[in-house]
Amino acid sequence: MNFSRMFGVDAEYMYYDLNFRPSVKQGQALANQSGHMQSVSLDGIVNVPRHLGKWGAYGIFGIGFYDRTVSVPSNVLRPDTPCQPAWTWWDLNCGLNNVIVTQQTMSSNTKVAGGFNYGGGVTYRLNGLHKAKLYFEWRYHRAYTRDVADGNSGARDLKTIVMPVTIGLRW
């Protein structure tokens, strides 16, 4: 929805596949893991008032809720198993020596958090389609989950950062 030629708002839903890198899967015993993130956000849009022919530009910023899910085939971890850094997403109980304290099962876990996003894009107005534009956009999304206890250094901030590039049609 545009309030004026320069200012507007939009509501968005995003689905993003967030698997771990192959090197992390291999080095931290995460075979067959999967992950994804969904978000819903309310964003403000600031359009650049000057256009170059059919070309335009805009900035976008907003707040939203982010839902990140990670899972692996069920895996029983015995006491004294060394904790791996990527395992933080499963809320495992790691002790002072950075080892599993009691027998635990790692399977799937979901975290919902608030966050923000910002970015910008360029548009190209199409002929013949009422107000339709192609757009190319870059965004920075950051979702804050919470502080978790880290056996080595106390509390540690967990966050998910995603920087998608999107090409699409807007009307």
BALOBA-1460 file (C-alpha; in Angstrom, 3 decimals):
// residues 171
<rec num="1" residu="m" x="0.000" y="0.000" z="0.000"/>
<rec num="2" residu="n" x="1.399" y="3.383" z="-1.010"/>
<rec num="3" residu="f" x="0.598" y="6.428" z="1.118"/>
<rec num="4" residu="s" x="2.251" y="8.752" z="-1.376"/>
<rec num="5" residu="r" x="4.586" y="8.531" z="-4.349"/>
<rec num="6" residu="m" x="7.504" y="8.303" z="-1.902"/>
<rec num="7" residu="f" x="6.235" y="6.293" z="1.131"/>
<rec num="8" residu="g" x="4.470" y="2.953" z="1.466"/>
<rec num="9" residu="v" x="4.168" y="-0.231" z="3.534"/>
<rec num="10" residu="d" x="3.896" y="-3.913" z="2.778"/>
<rec num="11" residu="a" x="3.402" y="-7.177" z="4.637"/>
<rec num="12" residu="e" x="5.532" y="-10.133" z="3.569"/>
<rec num="13" residu="y" x="5.893" y="-13.862" z="4.090"/>
<rec num="14" residu="m" x="9.269" y="-15.512" z="3.362"/>
<rec num="15" residu="y" x="10.359" y="-19.159" z="3.268"/>
<rec num="16" residu="y" x="14.105" y="-19.774" z="3.169"/>
<rec num="17" residu="d" x="15.936" y="-23.117" z="3.014"/>
<rec num="18" residu="l" x="18.668" y="-22.973" z="5.690"/>
<rec num="19" residu="n" x="20.692" y="-26.141" z="5.660"/>
<rec num="20" residu="f" x="24.119" y="-26.168" z="7.262"/>
<rec num="21" residu="r" x="27.187" y="-26.007" z="5.037"/>
<rec num="22" residu="p" x="28.587" y="-29.414" z="3.987"/>
<rec num="23" residu="s" x="31.792" y="-28.795" z="5.975"/>
<rec num="24" residu="v" x="29.759" y="-28.159" z="9.163"/>
<rec num="25" residu="k" x="27.619" y="-31.267" z="8.585"/>
<rec num="26" residu="q" x="30.718" y="-33.414" z="8.164"/>
<rec num="27" residu="g" x="32.859" y="-31.905" z="10.911"/>
<rec num="28" residu="q" x="30.130" y="-31.778" z="13.576"/>
<rec num="29" residu="a" x="28.265" y="-35.051" z="13.119"/>
<rec num="30" residu="l" x="25.169" y="-33.576" z="11.451"/>
<rec num="31" residu="a" x="24.525" y="-36.127" z="8.714"/>
<rec num="32" residu="n" x="21.133" y="-35.822" z="6.987"/>
<rec num="33" residu="q" x="20.211" y="-32.638" z="8.845"/>
<rec num="34" residu="s" x="17.736" y="-30.168" z="7.405"/>
<rec num="35" residu="g" x="16.637" y="-26.689" z="8.275"/>
<rec num="36" residu="h" x="14.472" y="-23.826" z="7.127"/>
<rec num="37" residu="m" x="13.204" y="-20.441" z="8.220"/>
<rec num="38" residu="q" x="9.861" y="-18.752" z="7.727"/>
<rec num="39" residu="s" x="9.091" y="-15.136" z="8.506"/>
<rec num="40" residu="v" x="6.253" y="-12.658" z="8.531"/>
<rec num="41" residu="s" x="7.166" y="-8.972" z="8.511"/>
<rec num="42" residu="l" x="5.672" y="-5.512" z="8.233"/>
<rec num="43" residu="d" x="7.916" y="-3.225" z="6.200"/>
<rec num="44" residu="g" x="8.152" y="0.458" z="5.360"/>
<rec num="45" residu="i" x="9.199" y="1.398" z="1.839"/>
<rec num="46" residu="v" x="10.850" y="4.661" z="0.779"/>
<rec num="47" residu="n" x="10.847" y="5.193" z="-2.991"/>
<rec num="48" residu="v" x="13.484" y="7.401" z="-4.569"/>
<rec num="49" residu="p" x="11.463" y="10.329" z="-5.967"/>
<rec num="50" residu="r" x="13.503" y="10.632" z="-9.196"/>
<rec num="51" residu="h" x="13.327" y="7.933" z="-11.883"/>
<rec num="52" residu="l" x="15.612" y="7.340" z="-14.847"/>
<rec num="53" residu="g" x="13.082" y="6.559" z="-17.563"/>
<rec num="54" residu="k" x="11.443" y="3.280" z="-16.548"/>
<rec num="55" residu="w" x="13.992" y="2.629" z="-13.774"/>
<rec num="56" residu="g" x="13.313" y="3.355" z="-10.106"/>
<rec num="57" residu="a" x="14.899" y="2.571" z="-6.744"/>
<rec num="58" residu="y" x="13.708" y="2.085" z="-3.171"/>
<rec num="59" residu="g" x="14.812" y="1.279" z="0.349"/>
<rec num="60" residu="i" x="12.926" y="-1.085" z="2.641"/>
<rec num="61" residu="f" x="13.029" y="-1.730" z="6.385"/>
<rec num="62" residu="g" x="10.806" y="-3.543" z="8.851"/>
<rec num="63" residu="i" x="10.217" y="-5.796" z="11.823"/>
<rec num="64" residu="g" x="8.837" y="-9.299" z="12.011"/>
<rec num="65" residu="f" x="8.704" y="-12.756" z="13.509"/>
<rec num="66" residu="y" x="11.060" y="-15.504" z="12.377"/>
<rec num="67" residu="d" x="10.536" y="-19.258" z="12.839"/>
<rec num="68" residu="r" x="13.669" y="-21.399" z="12.362"/>
<rec num="69" residu="t" x="13.503" y="-25.204" z="12.428"/>
<rec num="70" residu="v" x="16.435" y="-27.633" z="12.379"/>
<rec num="71" residu="s" x="16.286" y="-31.422" z="12.504"/>
<rec num="72" residu="v" x="18.443" y="-34.543" z="12.244"/>
<rec num="73" residu="p" x="17.567" y="-38.220" z="12.416"/>
<rec num="74" residu="s" x="17.105" y="-39.032" z="16.117"/>
<rec num="75" residu="n" x="20.517" y="-39.330" z="17.759"/>
<rec num="76" residu="v" x="21.131" y="-40.336" z="21.402"/>
<rec num="77" residu="l" x="24.094" y="-38.490" z="22.897"/>
<rec num="78" residu="r" x="25.775" y="-40.109" z="25.896"/>
<rec num="79" residu="p" x="27.287" y="-38.215" z="28.856"/>
<rec num="80" residu="d" x="30.826" y="-36.906" z="28.234"/>
<rec num="81" residu="t" x="30.210" y="-36.597" z="24.447"/>
<rec num="82" residu="p" x="32.010" y="-33.390" z="23.347"/>
<rec num="83" residu="c" x="29.518" y="-30.635" z="22.413"/>
<rec num="84" residu="q" x="29.885" y="-29.239" z="18.913"/>
<rec num="85" residu="p" x="29.308" y="-25.507" z="18.204"/>
<rec num="86" residu="a" x="26.537" y="-26.131" z="15.648"/>
<rec num="87" residu="w" x="24.597" y="-28.196" z="18.209"/>
<rec num="88" residu="t" x="23.572" y="-24.958" z="19.965"/>
<rec num="89" residu="w" x="20.410" y="-24.909" z="17.831"/>
<rec num="90" residu="w" x="19.188" y="-28.098" z="19.541"/>
<rec num="91" residu="d" x="19.269" y="-26.633" z="23.112"/>
<rec num="92" residu="l" x="21.497" y="-29.414" z="24.403"/>
<rec num="93" residu="n" x="22.756" y="-29.270" z="27.993"/>
<rec num="94" residu="c" x="26.529" y="-28.886" z="27.765"/>
<rec num="95" residu="g" x="28.538" y="-28.659" z="30.981"/>
<rec num="96" residu="l" x="31.548" y="-26.613" z="32.031"/>
<rec num="97" residu="n" x="33.980" y="-28.841" z="30.137"/>
<rec num="98" residu="n" x="31.842" y="-28.440" z="27.004"/>
<rec num="99" residu="v" x="30.580" y="-32.029" z="27.118"/>
<rec num="100" residu="i" x="27.064" y="-33.491" z="27.294"/>
<rec num="101" residu="v" x="26.037" y="-33.648" z="30.982"/>
<rec num="102" residu="t" x="23.261" y="-36.262" z="30.870"/>
<rec num="103" residu="q" x="22.039" y="-38.596" z="28.137"/>
<rec num="104" residu="q" x="20.071" y="-36.491" z="25.639"/>
<rec num="105" residu="t" x="18.380" y="-37.009" z="22.292"/>
<rec num="106" residu="m" x="19.039" y="-34.669" z="19.391"/>
<rec num="107" residu="s" x="16.229" y="-34.760" z="16.822"/>
<rec num="108" residu="s" x="14.442" y="-31.520" z="15.884"/>
<rec num="109" residu="n" x="14.023" y="-28.079" z="17.383"/>
<rec num="110" residu="t" x="12.175" y="-24.892" z="16.472"/>
<rec num="111" residu="k" x="12.900" y="-21.354" z="17.650"/>
<rec num="112" residu="v" x="10.588" y="-18.385" z="17.129"/>
<rec num="113" residu="a" x="12.045" y="-14.914" z="17.547"/>
<rec num="114" residu="g" x="11.540" y="-11.275" z="16.749"/>
<rec num="115" residu="g" x="13.868" y="-9.534" z="14.377"/>
<rec num="116" residu="f" x="14.331" y="-6.860" z="11.759"/>
<rec num="117" residu="n" x="15.235" y="-6.453" z="8.104"/>
<rec num="118" residu="y" x="16.468" y="-3.736" z="5.775"/>
<rec num="119" residu="g" x="17.621" y="-3.502" z="2.191"/>
<rec num="120" residu="g" x="16.902" y="-1.962" z="-1.138"/>
<rec num="121" residu="g" x="16.159" y="-2.610" z="-4.730"/>
<rec num="122" residu="v" x="15.703" y="-1.348" z="-8.252"/>
<rec num="123" residu="t" x="12.554" y="-1.574" z="-10.359"/>
<rec num="124" residu="y" x="11.800" y="-1.549" z="-14.072"/>
<rec num="125" residu="r" x="8.284" y="-0.464" z="-15.141"/>
<rec num="126" residu="l" x="6.710" y="-2.783" z="-17.738"/>
<rec num="127" residu="n" x="4.684" y="-1.595" z="-20.739"/>
<rec num="128" residu="g" x="1.092" y="-2.740" z="-21.112"/>
<rec num="129" residu="l" x="0.664" y="-4.040" z="-17.559"/>
<rec num="130" residu="h" x="-1.021" y="-1.540" z="-15.252"/>
<rec num="131" residu="k" x="1.608" y="-0.485" z="-12.649"/>
<rec num="132" residu="a" x="3.539" y="-3.773" z="-12.975"/>
<rec num="133" residu="k" x="7.273" y="-3.648" z="-12.300"/>
<rec num="134" residu="l" x="10.110" y="-6.122" z="-12.366"/>
<rec num="135" residu="y" x="12.307" y="-5.759" z="-9.304"/>
<rec num="136" residu="f" x="15.733" y="-6.837" z="-8.082"/>
<rec num="137" residu="e" x="16.200" y="-6.634" z="-4.317"/>
<rec num="138" residu="w" x="18.808" y="-7.354" z="-1.647"/>
<rec num="139" residu="r" x="17.791" y="-7.696" z="2.029"/>
<rec num="140" residu="y" x="19.480" y="-8.241" z="5.381"/>
<rec num="141" residu="h" x="17.351" y="-10.184" z="7.923"/>
<rec num="142" residu="r" x="18.390" y="-10.708" z="11.547"/>
<rec num="143" residu="a" x="16.338" y="-12.791" z="13.999"/>
<rec num="144" residu="y" x="17.260" y="-12.820" z="17.700"/>
<rec num="145" residu="t" x="16.520" y="-16.113" z="19.400"/>
<rec num="146" residu="r" x="17.869" y="-15.741" z="22.921"/>
<rec num="147" residu="d" x="20.961" y="-16.002" z="25.068"/>
<rec num="148" residu="v" x="21.969" y="-19.571" z="25.872"/>
<rec num="149" residu="a" x="24.444" y="-20.892" z="28.388"/>
<rec num="150" residu="d" x="27.794" y="-21.785" z="26.890"/>
<rec num="151" residu="g" x="29.919" y="-24.007" z="29.109"/>
<rec num="152" residu="n" x="33.107" y="-22.153" z="28.174"/>
<rec num="153" residu="s" x="32.159" y="-18.486" z="28.210"/>
<rec num="154" residu="g" x="28.800" y="-17.995" z="29.958"/>
<rec num="155" residu="a" x="25.864" y="-16.635" z="27.955"/>
<rec num="156" residu="r" x="26.091" y="-16.336" z="24.194"/>
<rec num="157" residu="d" x="23.721" y="-14.501" z="21.861"/>
<rec num="158" residu="l" x="22.159" y="-16.691" z="19.165"/>
<rec num="159" residu="k" x="20.886" y="-15.089" z="16.024"/>
<rec num="160" residu="t" x="20.085" y="-16.061" z="12.472"/>
<rec num="161" residu="i" x="21.244" y="-13.789" z="9.659"/>
<rec num="162" residu="v" x="19.934" y="-14.240" z="6.121"/>
<rec num="163" residu="m" x="20.779" y="-12.054" z="3.113"/>
<rec num="164" residu="p" x="18.546" y="-13.087" z="0.199"/>
<rec num="165" residu="v" x="18.606" y="-11.639" z="-3.298"/>
<rec num="166" residu="t" x="15.156" y="-11.630" z="-4.895"/>
<rec num="167" residu="i" x="13.996" y="-11.074" z="-8.471"/>
<rec num="168" residu="g" x="10.268" y="-10.764" z="-8.978"/>
<rec num="169" residu="l" x="7.169" y="-9.018" z="-10.287"/>
<rec num="170" residu="r" x="5.356" y="-6.366" z="-8.260"/>
<rec num="171" residu="w" x="2.072" y="-4.642" z="-9.145"/>
